[in-house]
């Protein structure tokens, strides 16, 4: 094998290796019986008959009321 063939093989192996995907996981809503505003940027929203707390500054402040099982059926 020539040096050029070995070099080409190494380059091709480097190209075929999958690159790691960087995924940032996002948490969903916290389910709380009693909702409260945690900072000045939190606000209440009614979605599908349930109260939610949204926050423009901190995503971890998001909360929602639990499902009312009696209304589901």
mmCIF file of the N, C-alpha and C atoms, coordinates in Angstrom:
data_MODEL
# 
_entry.id   MODEL 
# 
loop_
_atom_site.group_PDB 
_atom_site.id 
_atom_site.type_symbol 
_atom_site.label_atom_id 
_atom_site.label_alt_id 
_atom_site.label_comp_id 
_atom_site.label_asym_id 
_atom_site.label_entity_id 
_atom_site.label_seq_id 
_atom_site.pdbx_PDB_ins_code 
_atom_site.Cartn_x 
_atom_site.Cartn_y 
_atom_site.Cartn_z 
_atom_site.occupancy 
_atom_site.B_iso_or_equiv 
_atom_site.pdbx_formal_charge 
_atom_site.auth_seq_id 
_atom_site.auth_comp_id 
_atom_site.auth_asym_id 
_atom_site.auth_atom_id 
_atom_site.pdbx_PDB_model_num 
ATOM 1   N N  . UNK A 1 1  ? 0.831   -1.180 0.000  1.00 0.00 ? 1  UNK A N  1 
ATOM 2   C CA . UNK A 1 1  ? 0.000   0.000  0.000  1.00 0.00 ? 1  UNK A CA 1 
ATOM 3   C C  . UNK A 1 1  ? 0.873   1.239  0.000  1.00 0.00 ? 1  UNK A C  1 
ATOM 4   N N  . UNK A 1 2  ? 0.482   2.175  -0.751 1.00 0.00 ? 2  UNK A N  1 
ATOM 5   C CA . UNK A 1 2  ? 1.264   3.410  -0.800 1.00 0.00 ? 2  UNK A CA 1 
ATOM 6   C C  . UNK A 1 2  ? 0.842   4.327  0.349  1.00 0.00 ? 2  UNK A C  1 
ATOM 7   N N  . UNK A 1 3  ? 1.670   5.306  0.597  1.00 0.00 ? 3  UNK A N  1 
ATOM 8   C CA . UNK A 1 3  ? 1.392   6.257  1.674  1.00 0.00 ? 3  UNK A CA 1 
ATOM 9   C C  . UNK A 1 3  ? 0.132   7.061  1.373  1.00 0.00 ? 3  UNK A C  1 
ATOM 10  N N  . UNK A 1 4  ? -0.104  7.349  0.102  1.00 0.00 ? 4  UNK A N  1 
ATOM 11  C CA . UNK A 1 4  ? -1.297  8.108  -0.282 1.00 0.00 ? 4  UNK A CA 1 
ATOM 12  C C  . UNK A 1 4  ? -2.572  7.313  0.003  1.00 0.00 ? 4  UNK A C  1 
ATOM 13  N N  . UNK A 1 5  ? -2.542  6.021  -0.248 1.00 0.00 ? 5  UNK A N  1 
ATOM 14  C CA . UNK A 1 5  ? -3.710  5.170  0.006  1.00 0.00 ? 5  UNK A CA 1 
ATOM 15  C C  . UNK A 1 5  ? -4.001  5.099  1.497  1.00 0.00 ? 5  UNK A C  1 
ATOM 16  N N  . UNK A 1 6  ? -2.934  4.958  2.322  1.00 0.00 ? 6  UNK A N  1 
ATOM 17  C CA . UNK A 1 6  ? -3.133  4.923  3.774  1.00 0.00 ? 6  UNK A CA 1 
ATOM 18  C C  . UNK A 1 6  ? -3.685  6.249  4.277  1.00 0.00 ? 6  UNK A C  1 
ATOM 19  N N  . UNK A 1 7  ? -3.166  7.345  3.769  1.00 0.00 ? 7  UNK A N  1 
ATOM 20  C CA . UNK A 1 7  ? -3.624  8.671  4.182  1.00 0.00 ? 7  UNK A CA 1 
ATOM 21  C C  . UNK A 1 7  ? -5.084  8.876  3.791  1.00 0.00 ? 7  UNK A C  1 
ATOM 22  N N  . UNK A 1 8  ? -5.444  8.451  2.595  1.00 0.00 ? 8  UNK A N  1 
ATOM 23  C CA . UNK A 1 8  ? -6.826  8.581  2.141  1.00 0.00 ? 8  UNK A CA 1 
ATOM 24  C C  . UNK A 1 8  ? -7.753  7.735  3.003  1.00 0.00 ? 8  UNK A C  1 
ATOM 25  N N  . UNK A 1 9  ? -7.311  6.527  3.374  1.00 0.00 ? 9  UNK A N  1 
ATOM 26  C CA . UNK A 1 9  ? -8.115  5.661  4.241  1.00 0.00 ? 9  UNK A CA 1 
ATOM 27  C C  . UNK A 1 9  ? -8.347  6.286  5.603  1.00 0.00 ? 9  UNK A C  1 
ATOM 28  N N  . UNK A 1 10 ? -7.326  6.934  6.170  1.00 0.00 ? 10 UNK A N  1 
ATOM 29  C CA . UNK A 1 10 ? -7.472  7.575  7.472  1.00 0.00 ? 10 UNK A CA 1 
ATOM 30  C C  . UNK A 1 10 ? -8.424  8.762  7.394  1.00 0.00 ? 10 UNK A C  1 
ATOM 31  N N  . UNK A 1 11 ? -8.330  9.517  6.312  1.00 0.00 ? 11 UNK A N  1 
ATOM 32  C CA . UNK A 1 11 ? -9.220  10.667 6.144  1.00 0.00 ? 11 UNK A CA 1 
ATOM 33  C C  . UNK A 1 11 ? -10.660 10.185 6.001  1.00 0.00 ? 11 UNK A C  1 
ATOM 34  N N  . UNK A 1 12 ? -10.867 9.125  5.225  1.00 0.00 ? 12 UNK A N  1 
ATOM 35  C CA . UNK A 1 12 ? -12.218 8.602  5.024  1.00 0.00 ? 12 UNK A CA 1 
ATOM 36  C C  . UNK A 1 12 ? -12.796 8.057  6.329  1.00 0.00 ? 12 UNK A C  1 
ATOM 37  N N  . UNK A 1 13 ? -11.968 7.383  7.138  1.00 0.00 ? 13 UNK A N  1 
ATOM 38  C CA . UNK A 1 13 ? -12.448 6.882  8.423  1.00 0.00 ? 13 UNK A CA 1 
ATOM 39  C C  . UNK A 1 13 ? -12.851 8.036  9.332  1.00 0.00 ? 13 UNK A C  1 
ATOM 40  N N  . UNK A 1 14 ? -12.110 9.120  9.281  1.00 0.00 ? 14 UNK A N  1 
ATOM 41  C CA . UNK A 1 14 ? -12.451 10.297 10.080 1.00 0.00 ? 14 UNK A CA 1 
ATOM 42  C C  . UNK A 1 14 ? -13.760 10.929 9.642  1.00 0.00 ? 14 UNK A C  1 
ATOM 43  N N  . UNK A 1 15 ? -14.044 10.863 8.357  1.00 0.00 ? 15 UNK A N  1 
ATOM 44  C CA . UNK A 1 15 ? -15.295 11.431 7.858  1.00 0.00 ? 15 UNK A CA 1 
ATOM 45  C C  . UNK A 1 15 ? -16.497 10.546 8.170  1.00 0.00 ? 15 UNK A C  1 
ATOM 46  N N  . UNK A 1 16 ? -16.273 9.252  8.299  1.00 0.00 ? 16 UNK A N  1 
ATOM 47  C CA . UNK A 1 16 ? -17.373 8.328  8.523  1.00 0.00 ? 16 UNK A CA 1 
ATOM 48  C C  . UNK A 1 16 ? -17.777 8.207  9.986  1.00 0.00 ? 16 UNK A C  1 
ATOM 49  N N  . UNK A 1 17 ? -16.972 8.732  10.890 1.00 0.00 ? 17 UNK A N  1 
ATOM 50  C CA . UNK A 1 17 ? -17.289 8.658  12.314 1.00 0.00 ? 17 UNK A CA 1 
ATOM 51  C C  . UNK A 1 17 ? -18.422 9.643  12.605 1.00 0.00 ? 17 UNK A C  1 
ATOM 52  N N  . UNK A 1 18 ? -19.512 9.180  13.221 1.00 0.00 ? 18 UNK A N  1 
ATOM 53  C CA . UNK A 1 18 ? -20.615 10.098 13.515 1.00 0.00 ? 18 UNK A CA 1 
ATOM 54  C C  . UNK A 1 18 ? -20.212 11.108 14.585 1.00 0.00 ? 18 UNK A C  1 
ATOM 55  N N  . UNK A 1 19 ? -20.645 12.326 14.399 1.00 0.00 ? 19 UNK A N  1 
ATOM 56  C CA . UNK A 1 19 ? -20.347 13.379 15.364 1.00 0.00 ? 19 UNK A CA 1 
ATOM 57  C C  . UNK A 1 19 ? -21.405 13.344 16.458 1.00 0.00 ? 19 UNK A C  1 
ATOM 58  N N  . UNK A 1 20 ? -21.006 13.573 17.702 1.00 0.00 ? 20 UNK A N  1 
ATOM 59  C CA . UNK A 1 20 ? -21.995 13.545 18.783 1.00 0.00 ? 20 UNK A CA 1 
ATOM 60  C C  . UNK A 1 20 ? -22.988 14.697 18.636 1.00 0.00 ? 20 UNK A C  1 
ATOM 61  N N  . UNK A 1 21 ? -24.241 14.393 18.885 1.00 0.00 ? 21 UNK A N  1 
ATOM 62  C CA . UNK A 1 21 ? -25.292 15.395 18.791 1.00 0.00 ? 21 UNK A CA 1 
ATOM 63  C C  . UNK A 1 21 ? -25.484 16.010 20.166 1.00 0.00 ? 21 UNK A C  1 
ATOM 64  N N  . UNK A 1 22 ? -25.439 17.311 20.226 1.00 0.00 ? 22 UNK A N  1 
ATOM 65  C CA . UNK A 1 22 ? -25.618 18.010 21.490 1.00 0.00 ? 22 UNK A CA 1 
ATOM 66  C C  . UNK A 1 22 ? -27.096 18.358 21.613 1.00 0.00 ? 22 UNK A C  1 
ATOM 67  N N  . UNK A 1 23 ? -27.751 17.729 22.575 1.00 0.00 ? 23 UNK A N  1 
ATOM 68  C CA . UNK A 1 23 ? -29.174 17.959 22.793 1.00 0.00 ? 23 UNK A CA 1 
ATOM 69  C C  . UNK A 1 23 ? -29.352 18.495 24.200 1.00 0.00 ? 23 UNK A C  1 
ATOM 70  N N  . UNK A 1 24 ? -30.017 19.622 24.289 1.00 0.00 ? 24 UNK A N  1 
ATOM 71  C CA . UNK A 1 24 ? -30.296 20.179 25.597 1.00 0.00 ? 24 UNK A CA 1 
ATOM 72  C C  . UNK A 1 24 ? -31.725 19.805 25.965 1.00 0.00 ? 24 UNK A C  1 
ATOM 73  N N  . UNK A 1 25 ? -31.858 19.020 27.006 1.00 0.00 ? 25 UNK A N  1 
ATOM 74  C CA . UNK A 1 25 ? -33.185 18.582 27.409 1.00 0.00 ? 25 UNK A CA 1 
ATOM 75  C C  . UNK A 1 25 ? -33.917 19.728 28.092 1.00 0.00 ? 25 UNK A C  1 
ATOM 76  N N  . UNK A 1 26 ? -35.199 19.780 27.842 1.00 0.00 ? 26 UNK A N  1 
ATOM 77  C CA . UNK A 1 26 ? -36.026 20.810 28.453 1.00 0.00 ? 26 UNK A CA 1 
ATOM 78  C C  . UNK A 1 26 ? -37.071 20.147 29.338 1.00 0.00 ? 26 UNK A C  1 
ATOM 79  N N  . UNK A 1 27 ? -37.214 20.665 30.533 1.00 0.00 ? 27 UNK A N  1 
ATOM 80  C CA . UNK A 1 27 ? -38.214 20.125 31.440 1.00 0.00 ? 27 UNK A CA 1 
ATOM 81  C C  . UNK A 1 27 ? -39.577 20.681 31.073 1.00 0.00 ? 27 UNK A C  1 
ATOM 82  N N  . UNK A 1 28 ? -40.606 19.906 31.326 1.00 0.00 ? 28 UNK A N  1 
ATOM 83  C CA . UNK A 1 28 ? -41.962 20.354 31.059 1.00 0.00 ? 28 UNK A CA 1 
ATOM 84  C C  . UNK A 1 28 ? -42.505 21.140 32.237 1.00 0.00 ? 28 UNK A C  1 
ATOM 85  N N  . UNK A 1 29 ? -43.814 21.160 32.322 1.00 0.00 ? 29 UNK A N  1 
ATOM 86  C CA . UNK A 1 29 ? -44.463 21.876 33.407 1.00 0.00 ? 29 UNK A CA 1 
ATOM 87  C C  . UNK A 1 29 ? -44.384 21.069 34.689 1.00 0.00 ? 29 UNK A C  1 
ATOM 88  N N  . UNK A 1 30 ? -44.262 21.769 35.800 1.00 0.00 ? 30 UNK A N  1 
ATOM 89  C CA . UNK A 1 30 ? -44.407 21.141 37.106 1.00 0.00 ? 30 UNK A CA 1 
ATOM 90  C C  . UNK A 1 30 ? -45.906 21.113 37.403 1.00 0.00 ? 30 UNK A C  1 
ATOM 91  N N  . UNK A 1 31 ? -46.396 19.998 37.885 1.00 0.00 ? 31 UNK A N  1 
ATOM 92  C CA . UNK A 1 31 ? -47.818 19.872 38.198 1.00 0.00 ? 31 UNK A CA 1 
ATOM 93  C C  . UNK A 1 31 ? -47.995 20.172 39.678 1.00 0.00 ? 31 UNK A C  1 
ATOM 94  N N  . UNK A 1 32 ? -48.710 21.246 39.976 1.00 0.00 ? 32 UNK A N  1 
ATOM 95  C CA . UNK A 1 32 ? -48.894 21.687 41.355 1.00 0.00 ? 32 UNK A CA 1 
ATOM 96  C C  . UNK A 1 32 ? -50.370 21.952 41.617 1.00 0.00 ? 32 UNK A C  1 
ATOM 97  N N  . UNK A 1 33 ? -50.823 21.587 42.798 1.00 0.00 ? 33 UNK A N  1 
ATOM 98  C CA . UNK A 1 33 ? -52.212 21.844 43.183 1.00 0.00 ? 33 UNK A CA 1 
ATOM 99  C C  . UNK A 1 33 ? -52.434 23.337 43.395 1.00 0.00 ? 33 UNK A C  1 
ATOM 100 N N  . UNK A 1 34 ? -51.484 24.006 44.043 1.00 0.00 ? 34 UNK A N  1 
ATOM 101 C CA . UNK A 1 34 ? -51.589 25.434 44.302 1.00 0.00 ? 34 UNK A CA 1 
ATOM 102 C C  . UNK A 1 34 ? -50.476 26.143 43.539 1.00 0.00 ? 34 UNK A C  1 
ATOM 103 N N  . UNK A 1 35 ? -50.853 26.962 42.586 1.00 0.00 ? 35 UNK A N  1 
ATOM 104 C CA . UNK A 1 35 ? -49.879 27.667 41.757 1.00 0.00 ? 35 UNK A CA 1 
ATOM 105 C C  . UNK A 1 35 ? -49.507 28.982 42.417 1.00 0.00 ? 35 UNK A C  1 
ATOM 106 N N  . UNK A 1 36 ? -48.260 29.394 42.234 1.00 0.00 ? 36 UNK A N  1 
ATOM 107 C CA . UNK A 1 36 ? -47.844 30.699 42.740 1.00 0.00 ? 36 UNK A CA 1 
ATOM 108 C C  . UNK A 1 36 ? -46.835 31.301 41.773 1.00 0.00 ? 36 UNK A C  1 
ATOM 109 N N  . UNK A 1 37 ? -46.804 32.608 41.742 1.00 0.00 ? 37 UNK A N  1 
ATOM 110 C CA . UNK A 1 37 ? -45.846 33.329 40.916 1.00 0.00 ? 37 UNK A CA 1 
ATOM 111 C C  . UNK A 1 37 ? -44.523 33.385 41.667 1.00 0.00 ? 37 UNK A C  1 
ATOM 112 N N  . UNK A 1 38 ? -43.447 32.971 41.021 1.00 0.00 ? 38 UNK A N  1 
ATOM 113 C CA . UNK A 1 38 ? -42.162 32.861 41.710 1.00 0.00 ? 38 UNK A CA 1 
ATOM 114 C C  . UNK A 1 38 ? -41.251 34.060 41.498 1.00 0.00 ? 38 UNK A C  1 
ATOM 115 N N  . UNK A 1 39 ? -41.511 34.860 40.457 1.00 0.00 ? 39 UNK A N  1 
ATOM 116 C CA . UNK A 1 39 ? -40.689 36.054 40.228 1.00 0.00 ? 39 UNK A CA 1 
ATOM 117 C C  . UNK A 1 39 ? -41.546 37.111 39.542 1.00 0.00 ? 39 UNK A C  1 
ATOM 118 N N  . UNK A 1 40 ? -40.968 38.244 39.255 1.00 0.00 ? 40 UNK A N  1 
ATOM 119 C CA . UNK A 1 40 ? -41.728 39.345 38.658 1.00 0.00 ? 40 UNK A CA 1 
ATOM 120 C C  . UNK A 1 40 ? -42.103 39.079 37.205 1.00 0.00 ? 40 UNK A C  1 
ATOM 121 N N  . UNK A 1 41 ? -41.476 38.103 36.566 1.00 0.00 ? 41 UNK A N  1 
ATOM 122 C CA . UNK A 1 41 ? -41.747 37.803 35.164 1.00 0.00 ? 41 UNK A CA 1 
ATOM 123 C C  . UNK A 1 41 ? -42.766 36.674 34.988 1.00 0.00 ? 41 UNK A C  1 
ATOM 124 N N  . UNK A 1 42 ? -43.221 36.077 36.070 1.00 0.00 ? 42 UNK A N  1 
ATOM 125 C CA . UNK A 1 42 ? -44.220 35.005 36.002 1.00 0.00 ? 42 UNK A CA 1 
ATOM 126 C C  . UNK A 1 42 ? -45.610 35.608 35.850 1.00 0.00 ? 42 UNK A C  1 
ATOM 127 N N  . UNK A 1 43 ? -46.472 34.897 35.118 1.00 0.00 ? 43 UNK A N  1 
ATOM 128 C CA . UNK A 1 43 ? -47.850 35.348 34.930 1.00 0.00 ? 43 UNK A CA 1 
ATOM 129 C C  . UNK A 1 43 ? -48.749 34.132 34.738 1.00 0.00 ? 43 UNK A C  1 
ATOM 130 N N  . UNK A 1 44 ? -50.041 34.328 35.042 1.00 0.00 ? 44 UNK A N  1 
ATOM 131 C CA . UNK A 1 44 ? -51.028 33.260 34.917 1.00 0.00 ? 44 UNK A CA 1 
ATOM 132 C C  . UNK A 1 44 ? -51.630 33.253 33.520 1.00 0.00 ? 44 UNK A C  1 
ATOM 133 N N  . UNK A 1 45 ? -51.914 32.039 33.020 1.00 0.00 ? 45 UNK A N  1 
ATOM 134 C CA . UNK A 1 45 ? -52.566 31.846 31.726 1.00 0.00 ? 45 UNK A CA 1 
ATOM 135 C C  . UNK A 1 45 ? -53.565 30.710 31.897 1.00 0.00 ? 45 UNK A C  1 
ATOM 136 N N  . UNK A 1 46 ? -54.747 30.860 31.288 1.00 0.00 ? 46 UNK A N  1 
ATOM 137 C CA . UNK A 1 46 ? -55.720 29.760 31.311 1.00 0.00 ? 46 UNK A CA 1 
ATOM 138 C C  . UNK A 1 46 ? -55.658 29.052 29.967 1.00 0.00 ? 46 UNK A C  1 
ATOM 139 N N  . UNK A 1 47 ? -55.341 27.748 29.995 1.00 0.00 ? 47 UNK A N  1 
ATOM 140 C CA . UNK A 1 47 ? -55.224 26.934 28.787 1.00 0.00 ? 47 UNK A CA 1 
ATOM 141 C C  . UNK A 1 47 ? -56.133 25.721 28.944 1.00 0.00 ? 47 UNK A C  1 
ATOM 142 N N  . UNK A 1 48 ? -57.082 25.576 28.048 1.00 0.00 ? 48 UNK A N  1 
ATOM 143 C CA . UNK A 1 48 ? -58.023 24.443 28.064 1.00 0.00 ? 48 UNK A CA 1 
ATOM 144 C C  . UNK A 1 48 ? -58.691 24.265 29.427 1.00 0.00 ? 48 UNK A C  1 
ATOM 145 N N  . UNK A 1 49 ? -59.063 25.355 30.047 1.00 0.00 ? 49 UNK A N  1 
ATOM 146 C CA . UNK A 1 49 ? -59.767 25.290 31.324 1.00 0.00 ? 49 UNK A CA 1 
ATOM 147 C C  . UNK A 1 49 ? -58.882 25.102 32.535 1.00 0.00 ? 49 UNK A C  1 
ATOM 148 N N  . UNK A 1 50 ? -57.577 25.013 32.354 1.00 0.00 ? 50 UNK A N  1 
ATOM 149 C CA . UNK A 1 50 ? -56.655 24.840 33.482 1.00 0.00 ? 50 UNK A CA 1 
ATOM 150 C C  . UNK A 1 50 ? -55.758 26.058 33.587 1.00 0.00 ? 50 UNK A C  1 
ATOM 151 N N  . UNK A 1 51 ? -55.375 26.379 34.807 1.00 0.00 ? 51 UNK A N  1 
ATOM 152 C CA . UNK A 1 51 ? -54.462 27.500 35.018 1.00 0.00 ? 51 UNK A CA 1 
ATOM 153 C C  . UNK A 1 51 ? -53.019 27.035 34.830 1.00 0.00 ? 51 UNK A C  1 
ATOM 154 N N  . UNK A 1 52 ? -52.242 27.870 34.169 1.00 0.00 ? 52 UNK A N  1 
ATOM 155 C CA . UNK A 1 52 ? -50.813 27.633 33.977 1.00 0.00 ? 52 UNK A CA 1 
ATOM 156 C C  . UNK A 1 52 ? -50.066 28.858 34.473 1.00 0.00 ? 52 UNK A C  1 
ATOM 157 N N  . UNK A 1 53 ? -48.828 28.661 34.879 1.00 0.00 ? 53 UNK A N  1 
ATOM 158 C CA . UNK A 1 53 ? -47.921 29.767 35.175 1.00 0.00 ? 53 UNK A CA 1 
ATOM 159 C C  . UNK A 1 53 ? -46.825 29.717 34.129 1.00 0.00 ? 53 UNK A C  1 
ATOM 160 N N  . UNK A 1 54 ? -46.652 30.807 33.405 1.00 0.00 ? 54 UNK A N  1 
ATOM 161 C CA . UNK A 1 54 ? -45.584 30.941 32.416 1.00 0.00 ? 54 UNK A CA 1 
ATOM 162 C C  . UNK A 1 54 ? -44.590 31.967 32.939 1.00 0.00 ? 54 UNK A C  1 
ATOM 163 N N  . UNK A 1 55 ? -43.351 31.875 32.486 1.00 0.00 ? 55 UNK A N  1 
ATOM 164 C CA . UNK A 1 55 ? -42.326 32.830 32.899 1.00 0.00 ? 55 UNK A CA 1 
ATOM 165 C C  . UNK A 1 55 ? -41.443 33.142 31.704 1.00 0.00 ? 55 UNK A C  1 
ATOM 166 N N  . UNK A 1 56 ? -41.217 34.416 31.455 1.00 0.00 ? 56 UNK A N  1 
ATOM 167 C CA . UNK A 1 56 ? -40.378 34.814 30.328 1.00 0.00 ? 56 UNK A CA 1 
ATOM 168 C C  . UNK A 1 56 ? -38.895 34.773 30.678 1.00 0.00 ? 56 UNK A C  1 
ATOM 169 N N  . UNK A 1 57 ? -38.558 34.812 31.965 1.00 0.00 ? 57 UNK A N  1 
ATOM 170 C CA . UNK A 1 57 ? -37.152 34.850 32.363 1.00 0.00 ? 57 UNK A CA 1 
ATOM 171 C C  . UNK A 1 57 ? -36.596 33.460 32.677 1.00 0.00 ? 57 UNK A C  1 
ATOM 172 N N  . UNK A 1 58 ? -37.340 32.664 33.428 1.00 0.00 ? 58 UNK A N  1 
ATOM 173 C CA . UNK A 1 58 ? -36.867 31.353 33.874 1.00 0.00 ? 58 UNK A CA 1 
ATOM 174 C C  . UNK A 1 58 ? -37.857 30.282 33.427 1.00 0.00 ? 58 UNK A C  1 
ATOM 175 N N  . UNK A 1 59 ? -37.442 29.417 32.529 1.00 0.00 ? 59 UNK A N  1 
ATOM 176 C CA . UNK A 1 59 ? -38.313 28.354 32.060 1.00 0.00 ? 59 UNK A CA 1 
ATOM 177 C C  . UNK A 1 59 ? -38.678 27.366 33.140 1.00 0.00 ? 59 UNK A C  1 
ATOM 178 N N  . UNK A 1 60 ? -37.840 27.249 34.165 1.00 0.00 ? 60 UNK A N  1 
ATOM 179 C CA . UNK A 1 60 ? -38.113 26.275 35.224 1.00 0.00 ? 60 UNK A CA 1 
ATOM 180 C C  . UNK A 1 60 ? -39.243 26.720 36.150 1.00 0.00 ? 60 UNK A C  1 
ATOM 181 N N  . UNK A 1 61 ? -39.757 27.933 35.989 1.00 0.00 ? 61 UNK A N  1 
ATOM 182 C CA . UNK A 1 61 ? -40.871 28.409 36.801 1.00 0.00 ? 61 UNK A CA 1 
ATOM 183 C C  . UNK A 1 61 ? -42.222 27.961 36.252 1.00 0.00 ? 61 UNK A C  1 
ATOM 184 N N  . UNK A 1 62 ? -42.248 27.274 35.110 1.00 0.00 ? 62 UNK A N  1 
ATOM 185 C CA . UNK A 1 62 ? -43.520 26.883 34.497 1.00 0.00 ? 62 UNK A CA 1 
ATOM 186 C C  . UNK A 1 62 ? -44.229 25.842 35.361 1.00 0.00 ? 62 UNK A C  1 
ATOM 187 N N  . UNK A 1 63 ? -45.521 26.081 35.600 1.00 0.00 ? 63 UNK A N  1 
ATOM 188 C CA . UNK A 1 63 ? -46.330 25.190 36.422 1.00 0.00 ? 63 UNK A CA 1 
ATOM 189 C C  . UNK A 1 63 ? -47.705 25.061 35.784 1.00 0.00 ? 63 UNK A C  1 
ATOM 190 N N  . UNK A 1 64 ? -48.412 23.999 36.149 1.00 0.00 ? 64 UNK A N  1 
ATOM 191 C CA . UNK A 1 64 ? -49.799 23.853 35.712 1.00 0.00 ? 64 UNK A CA 1 
ATOM 192 C C  . UNK A 1 64 ? -50.582 23.085 36.759 1.00 0.00 ? 64 UNK A C  1 
ATOM 193 N N  . UNK A 1 65 ? -51.898 23.253 36.705 1.00 0.00 ? 65 UNK A N  1 
ATOM 194 C CA . UNK A 1 65 ? -52.778 22.509 37.600 1.00 0.00 ? 65 UNK A CA 1 
ATOM 195 C C  . UNK A 1 65 ? -52.892 21.072 37.120 1.00 0.00 ? 65 UNK A C  1 
ATOM 196 N N  . UNK A 1 66 ? -53.166 20.134 38.023 1.00 0.00 ? 66 UNK A N  1 
ATOM 197 C CA . UNK A 1 66 ? -53.365 18.747 37.587 1.00 0.00 ? 66 UNK A CA 1 
ATOM 198 C C  . UNK A 1 66 ? -54.692 18.601 36.842 1.00 0.00 ? 66 UNK A C  1 
ATOM 199 N N  . UNK A 1 67 ? -54.825 17.499 36.110 1.00 0.00 ? 67 UNK A N  1 
ATOM 200 C CA . UNK A 1 67 ? -56.070 17.194 35.417 1.00 0.00 ? 67 UNK A CA 1 
ATOM 201 C C  . UNK A 1 67 ? -57.175 16.958 36.434 1.00 0.00 ? 67 UNK A C  1 
ATOM 202 N N  . UNK A 1 68 ? -58.361 17.421 36.118 1.00 0.00 ? 68 UNK A N  1 
ATOM 203 C CA . UNK A 1 68 ? -59.530 17.072 36.911 1.00 0.00 ? 68 UNK A CA 1 
ATOM 204 C C  . UNK A 1 68 ? -60.102 15.802 36.298 1.00 0.00 ? 68 UNK A C  1 
ATOM 205 N N  . UNK A 1 69 ? -59.884 14.676 36.938 1.00 0.00 ? 69 UNK A N  1 
ATOM 206 C CA . UNK A 1 69 ? -60.244 13.374 36.385 1.00 0.00 ? 69 UNK A CA 1 
ATOM 207 C C  . UNK A 1 69 ? -61.757 13.271 36.179 1.00 0.00 ? 69 UNK A C  1 
ATOM 208 N N  . UNK A 1 70 ? -62.545 13.922 37.005 1.00 0.00 ? 70 UNK A N  1 
ATOM 209 C CA . UNK A 1 70 ? -64.000 13.863 36.873 1.00 0.00 ? 70 UNK A CA 1 
ATOM 210 C C  . UNK A 1 70 ? -64.476 14.511 35.576 1.00 0.00 ? 70 UNK A C  1 
ATOM 211 N N  . UNK A 1 71 ? -63.737 15.490 35.080 1.00 0.00 ? 71 UNK A N  1 
ATOM 212 C CA . UNK A 1 71 ? -64.138 16.164 33.842 1.00 0.00 ? 71 UNK A CA 1 
ATOM 213 C C  . UNK A 1 71 ? -63.645 15.446 32.592 1.00 0.00 ? 71 UNK A C  1 
ATOM 214 N N  . UNK A 1 72 ? -62.737 14.490 32.739 1.00 0.00 ? 72 UNK A N  1 
ATOM 215 C CA . UNK A 1 72 ? -62.198 13.800 31.566 1.00 0.00 ? 72 UNK A CA 1 
ATOM 216 C C  . UNK A 1 72 ? -63.203 12.840 30.954 1.00 0.00 ? 72 UNK A C  1 
ATOM 217 N N  . UNK A 1 73 ? -64.105 12.256 31.751 1.00 0.00 ? 73 UNK A N  1 
ATOM 218 C CA . UNK A 1 73 ? -65.023 11.238 31.224 1.00 0.00 ? 73 UNK A CA 1 
ATOM 219 C C  . UNK A 1 73 ? -66.379 11.788 31.003 1.00 0.00 ? 73 UNK A C  1 
# 
